[in-house]
Amino acid sequence: MKILAVDDEPLNLMIIKELFEDIHEITLVESGEDALAKLEKNVPDVVLLDVMMPGIDGVEVCKRMRADPKMDKVKIIMVSGKAMESDIHIGMDAGADHYVSKPFDMMELVDLVESYS
């Protein structure tokens, strides 16, 4: 599978890279703007999307992805430190398939991604 990981924290991206690089093709970007640029060129199977980022945040990226017919099959997993029920509803209403709160259980995230293959 092709995975796009979007997070403004390099440490979070390195953890995700370590989890998936041996079994999937993974691309890492640090902003919503960079994510949208990558998505224009290459549509992944799964997007791991941080919510709180400067500029275009994860909710807006998710909404834009869901508005694009060529991305209707992409699975979007919001990964966020915002864990209140209202935050989860906002992410799901934007079009996310799942919402995972940080800190996340690494094996649960791997299992969730693998469930899409």
N, C-alpha and C positions, 0 to 999 in steps of 0.2 A: 504494500500500500504506500501511497504518497501522503505524507503528513506535513502540514504547515503549522508551526508553533509560533505564536505571536505573544510576546511579553516584553515589557520595557525593562525588566530586571534580568541582566545577563546570567545571574546565578540560576534563576528559574529555568532559563533556556538550556543551560548546561545540564541540569538535572533531567530535563525532558530528552535532551539529546542522548544522554547516557542510557536512558530507559529504552529508546527505540532505534538507535542508529545501527545496531547489529541485525535487525530484522526488517526494517522498513526504510524507505527513502525519506529523509527528513530535511526540511528547510526551516531555518530559524530567521525570524525578523523581529525587530525591536519596536515597531510602531504600527498603528492602524494604517497610516499612509503607505508604509512599505508593504503591509499585508495586501492592501487593495491593488498595489502595483504588481505584486507577484501573482495574485489571483487573475489578473488580466492576461498574463502570459501562460499560466499553467494551473489548471484546476486540480487540486488534490482530492484525495478520498476523505480525509479527515482534517479538520482545523481545530487545534487547541488554542483557545482564544482568551487572553487575559481581558478583564473588564476595565479595570482602572489604568488608563494610559493617557499621557498628555496628547493633545491634538485630537485626532479621531479615536474615540474610545471603542472598546470591544462591542458594546451594544450597537453602536452605529455601524461598525464593520459587519456585524451579524445581519442587521436590517438590509444593508446594501447587498450582501450576498444573497439573501432570500428574495430580493427584488430582481435578481438576475437569473433568467431561466436556465442558463448553462450551468448554474451551481445548485440546481434543485436537488441533486443527489448527494451533495457534499454533507457529511455529518459534522456538526459543529458542537464542540464541547467547550462551554464557558468554564474557565478556571479562574477563580477569584477569591480574594481575601474578604470580599463582601458576602456574608453568609446569612444575613437576615432573610426571612421569608419573602419580604417585599422585594429584595434584591434578586432573589431567585426567580420570582414572578416576572420581573422586568426582563431578565435574560431569556426566559422561556417565551415570553410574549414577543421578543425580538426575533425569535425563530430558532433558538438553540435546541439541539436534540437532548442535551444533558447539561447539568450545572454541577460542577465539582468545586467544593470550597477548599481554600488553602488554609493550613497545610493539608495536602491531600495524601492519602495512602497510595504509595507508588504502585503496589501490585493491583490495587483496585482500578487505578487509571489504566494500567497495561491491560487488564482484563476487559475493561470497557472498550478500549480501542480495538482489541482483538475480536470483540464480539461483532464488529463491523466487517470483518474480513470474510 
